[in-house]
Amino acid sequence: MSGFSIGPVHLAGRAVLAPMAGVSDAAFRTLCLEQGAALVYTEMVSAKALTYNDRKTGSLLYIPESMGRPVAAQIFGHEPENMAEGARRALEISRADIIDINMGCPVGKIVKGGDGSAIMRTPELAGEIVSAVARAVDVPVTVKIRKGWDAGSVNCVEVAKICEQAGAAAVAVHGRTRVQMYSGRADWDAIREVVRAVDVPVIANGDVFSGEDAARILKYTGAAACMIGRGSFGDPWLFARANAAIEGREAPDEPTLEEKLRTAYRQVETAAREKGERLACVEARARIPNYLRGVPHSGEYRQELVHISSLEELRGILRRAAMNLKAPRRGANT
């Protein structure tokens, strides 16, 4: 399998899982690594909260010993020295292979505080943050940015070059502005311009929902890797299809609906061991419906899922869904 390196960290493939708040916890990261993700990221955590020893924030950096590698711990903030200290704390807690700096999150409460994609409005500050963090830790430091703040301030090339000069070992670029959020089409041309402007690996992010998309974005942009976000919801198998498409191999068989249901339960069961049964099940209300695509009467099960608070309840819903798969269809010959 083809791959590349970020500093001394070797990635065995070219499809990576995006850091996603409320999604990329240890349970889901494990599934994606098993299906061939070359790198996974923790959910983003506040550097400031880490310096205050906030236990809930620290728990988001949990990396089980049984989990595959490599794993990047992602932090956010906008004060260079605070980010440096947060990076040190993140590394102590997680023992991650890479520290990633979030300069791309478009969510209002993040940018309101001057964090995430708000940093792209002050490129010099971006460089100061990267420099401070790179001096503070002994693992590669990477950065995730956007195309720019809005259509009138597309500066991803400028920010990427500043980050590279400040010590970033790789840059991930989402081809949308902050104002776009997740609407419209991702601008792969902007990503290609960044690839041509820097010497460090660039990870292309935006509109990768199939194996073919993964192969196309790499061919079009020349990026070292592609980052898969929303396309992986309920579909960790997307990484296996992406790897096959990138390498010109035949796509692996799609998982059966029964396998999807078993994997859905396994994800929640694994999360329950990490964070407690009730919290894992509450979070599953939003996550598990993604596994039900193609399942007969899935709307009914989705309605039931919004109320679950125990593994027993989840098991009952998924068991009935699985039994329904085996039931003869109306009008079928007997």
C-alpha positions in Angstrom: 0.0 0.0 0.0 1.3 3.4 -0.9 1.9 5.9 1.8 3.9 9.0 2.9 5.5 10.5 6.0 4.8 13.4 8.3 8.2 14.1 9.8 9.3 10.7 11.2 5.8 9.4 11.4 5.0 7.0 8.5 1.5 6.6 7.2 0.8 3.4 5.4 -1.9 4.8 3.2 -3.3 8.0 1.8 -6.8 8.3 3.3 -7.2 9.8 6.8 -10.1 10.3 9.1 -10.9 14.0 9.8 -11.1 15.3 13.4 -14.8 15.7 14.1 -16.3 17.0 17.4 -18.9 14.5 18.7 -17.9 11.9 16.1 -14.2 10.8 16.1 -14.1 9.3 19.6 -11.9 6.3 20.4 -14.5 3.8 19.4 -15.1 5.2 15.9 -11.4 5.9 15.4 -10.7 2.2 16.1 -13.2 1.1 13.5 -11.7 3.4 10.8 -8.2 2.3 11.5 -9.3 -1.3 11.1 -10.7 -0.5 7.7 -7.5 1.1 6.5 -7.5 4.8 7.7 -3.8 5.8 7.5 -4.2 8.4 10.3 -6.9 9.3 12.7 -7.4 12.4 14.9 -9.0 12.9 18.3 -11.9 15.3 18.6 -10.6 18.9 19.0 -9.9 20.0 22.5 -9.4 23.4 24.1 -5.7 24.1 24.9 -6.9 26.5 27.6 -9.1 23.9 29.2 -6.1 21.5 29.2 -4.0 24.0 31.1 -6.8 24.1 33.7 -6.6 20.3 34.0 -10.2 20.0 32.9 -11.0 16.3 33.3 -13.7 16.2 30.6 -11.5 17.8 28.1 -8.6 15.4 28.9 -10.9 12.4 28.4 -11.5 13.4 24.8 -7.8 12.6 24.2 -8.1 9.0 25.3 -6.2 6.6 23.1 -6.5 3.0 24.1 -3.4 0.9 24.0 -5.2 -1.6 21.8 -5.9 1.1 19.2 -3.8 1.1 16.0 -1.5 4.0 15.1 -0.8 6.7 14.1 -3.1 9.1 16.0 -3.0 12.9 16.1 -4.3 14.9 19.0 -6.0 18.1 17.8 -6.0 21.3 19.9 -7.6 24.7 19.4 -6.9 28.2 20.8 -5.3 31.4 19.7 -2.8 32.4 22.3 0.7 31.1 21.3 2.0 30.3 24.8 -1.2 28.9 26.0 -1.3 26.7 22.9 2.3 25.6 23.6 1.3 24.5 27.1 -1.9 22.9 25.9 0.1 20.9 23.4 2.5 19.7 26.1 -0.5 18.6 28.2 -2.2 17.0 25.2 0.9 14.9 24.5 1.3 13.9 28.1 -2.3 12.7 28.3 -2.6 11.0 24.9 0.9 9.9 23.9 -0.2 10.8 20.4 2.1 10.6 17.4 1.3 14.0 16.1 -0.1 17.3 17.5 -2.5 19.0 15.2 -3.6 22.7 15.4 -7.2 23.5 14.4 -7.4 26.7 12.3 -10.4 25.5 10.3 -13.4 25.0 12.6 -16.2 27.3 11.4 -18.6 26.9 14.3 -19.8 30.2 15.8 -18.9 29.6 19.4 -15.3 28.7 18.3 -14.6 31.6 16.0 -16.3 34.1 18.4 -13.5 33.4 20.8 -10.9 34.0 18.1 -10.1 30.3 17.6 -10.5 27.9 14.7 -10.9 29.5 11.3 -10.9 33.0 12.9 -7.1 32.6 13.0 -7.0 32.7 9.2 -7.8 36.4 9.4 -4.4 37.1 11.1 -1.8 35.0 9.2 1.0 36.3 11.4 -0.7 34.9 14.5 -1.0 31.6 12.8 2.8 31.5 12.4 3.4 32.5 16.0 1.1 29.7 17.2 2.8 27.0 15.1 6.2 28.2 16.1 5.3 28.1 19.8 3.7 24.6 19.6 6.6 23.2 17.5 9.1 24.3 20.1 7.0 22.8 23.0 6.7 19.2 21.8 9.0 16.6 20.3 6.5 15.2 17.8 5.5 16.6 14.4 3.1 19.5 14.5 0.5 19.8 11.7 -2.2 22.4 10.9 -5.7 22.2 9.6 -6.9 25.3 7.7 -9.7 26.4 5.4 -9.6 28.0 1.9 -10.1 31.4 3.7 -12.5 33.4 5.8 -14.8 34.4 3.0 -14.8 34.8 -0.8 -13.0 38.1 -0.5 -10.2 36.8 1.7 -9.0 33.5 0.2 -5.6 33.2 1.8 -5.0 29.5 2.2 -1.7 29.6 0.2 -0.4 32.5 2.4 -1.3 30.8 5.6 0.0 27.4 4.6 3.4 29.0 3.6 3.6 30.8 7.0 2.8 27.6 8.9 5.4 25.7 6.9 8.0 28.3 7.7 7.0 28.3 11.4 7.6 24.5 11.6 4.5 22.7 10.5 5.3 19.3 9.2 2.0 19.0 7.1 -1.0 21.1 6.3 -4.6 19.9 5.8 -6.8 22.2 3.7 -10.6 22.2 3.6 -11.6 23.7 0.2 -14.3 25.9 1.7 -14.3 29.3 3.4 -15.5 29.8 6.9 -18.6 31.6 5.6 -19.5 28.6 3.5 -19.4 26.3 6.5 -20.2 22.9 4.8 -22.4 24.3 1.9 -21.6 24.4 -1.7 -18.8 22.6 -3.4 -15.3 22.3 -2.0 -12.7 24.2 -4.1 -10.1 21.6 -5.1 -8.3 24.3 -7.2 -7.4 26.1 -4.0 -6.0 22.9 -2.5 -3.9 22.4 -5.6 -2.5 25.8 -5.3 -1.4 25.1 -1.7 0.2 21.8 -2.8 2.3 23.7 -5.4 3.3 26.4 -2.9 4.7 24.3 0.0 7.1 21.5 0.3 5.5 19.7 3.3 2.7 17.1 2.7 -0.7 18.6 2.0 -3.9 16.7 3.0 -6.9 17.5 0.8 -10.2 17.8 2.5 -13.7 18.4 1.1 -16.4 16.4 -0.8 -14.8 12.9 -0.4 -17.8 10.6 -0.2 -16.7 7.6 -2.2 -13.6 5.7 -3.1 -13.7 7.3 -6.5 -13.8 10.8 -4.9 -10.7 9.9 -2.9 -8.8 8.9 -6.0 -10.0 12.0 -7.9 -9.1 14.5 -5.3 -5.5 13.1 -5.0 -5.0 13.0 -8.8 -6.5 16.5 -9.3 -4.7 18.3 -6.4 -1.5 16.3 -6.2 -2.0 16.1 -2.4 -0.2 13.5 -0.3 -3.4 12.3 1.2 -7.2 13.0 1.4 -9.1 13.6 4.5 -12.5 12.0 4.9 -15.1 13.5 7.2 -18.9 13.4 6.8 -18.6 10.6 4.2 -17.5 8.2 7.0 -20.6 8.6 9.1 -21.9 5.1 9.6 -19.4 3.9 7.0 -15.9 3.1 8.3 -15.6 0.8 5.3 -15.2 3.9 3.1 -11.5 3.8 3.9 -11.1 0.3 2.4 -12.9 1.5 -0.7 -10.8 4.6 -0.9 -7.5 2.7 -0.5 -8.6 0.3 -3.3 -9.5 3.2 -5.7 -6.3 5.1 -4.9 -4.2 2.1 -5.7 -6.2 1.0 -8.8 -7.5 -2.2 -7.2 -11.0 -3.7 -7.4 -13.2 -2.3 -4.7 -13.9 -4.7 -1.8 -17.3 -6.2 -1.2 -19.8 -3.9 0.5 -20.6 -4.9 4.1 -23.9 -6.7 4.4 -26.7 -4.9 6.3 -26.3 -7.5 9.1 -22.6 -6.6 9.3 -23.5 -2.9 9.5 -25.9 -3.5 12.4 -23.3 -5.6 14.2 -20.7 -2.9 13.7 -23.1 -0.2 14.9 -23.6 -2.1 18.2 -19.9 -2.7 18.6 -19.2 1.0 18.2 -21.6 1.9 21.0 -20.5 -1.0 23.2 -16.9 0.0 22.9 -17.7 3.7 23.7 -19.6 2.5 26.7 -16.5 1.0 28.2 -14.7 4.2 27.7 -17.2 6.9 28.8 -20.1 5.0 30.5 -23.2 3.3 29.2 -25.6 6.2 29.4 -23.4 8.8 27.8 -22.4 6.4 25.0 -26.1 5.6 24.3 -27.1 9.2 24.3 -24.4 10.0 21.8 -25.5 6.9 19.8 -28.9 8.5 19.1 -27.2 10.7 16.5 -24.6 8.3 15.3 -26.3 4.9 14.8 -29.0 6.1 12.3 -26.2 6.5 9.8 -25.7 2.7 9.9 -29.4 2.1 9.0 -29.2 3.3 5.4 -30.8 0.5 3.3 -32.4 -1.2 6.3 -36.2 -1.8 5.7 -38.4 0.4 8.0 -35.3 2.4 9.1 -37.5 5.4 9.8 -39.2 3.5 12.5 -36.0 2.4 14.1 -34.6 6.0 13.9 -37.5 7.2 15.9 -36.9 4.6 18.6 -33.2 5.4 18.7 -33.7 9.0 19.8 -34.9 7.6 23.2 -32.3 5.0 24.0 -30.3 5.2 27.2 -29.0 1.7 27.6 -27.2 -1.0 25.6 -30.1 -3.3 26.2 -32.5 -0.9 24.4 -30.1 -0.5 21.5 -29.6 -4.3 21.3 -33.4 -4.8 21.1 -33.8 -2.2 18.3 -30.9 -3.6 16.2 -32.1 -7.2 16.8 -35.5 -6.4 15.4 -33.9 -4.6 12.5 -31.8 -7.7 11.8 -34.8 -10.0 12.0 -36.7 -7.8 9.6 -33.9 -8.3 7.1 -34.5 -12.0 7.1 -38.3 -11.7 6.9 -39.8 -12.6 3.5 -40.9 -9.6 1.5 -44.5 -9.0 0.8 -45.6 -10.5 -2.4 -42.5 -12.8 -2.6 -43.1 -16.3 -3.8 -43.2 -18.9 -1.1 
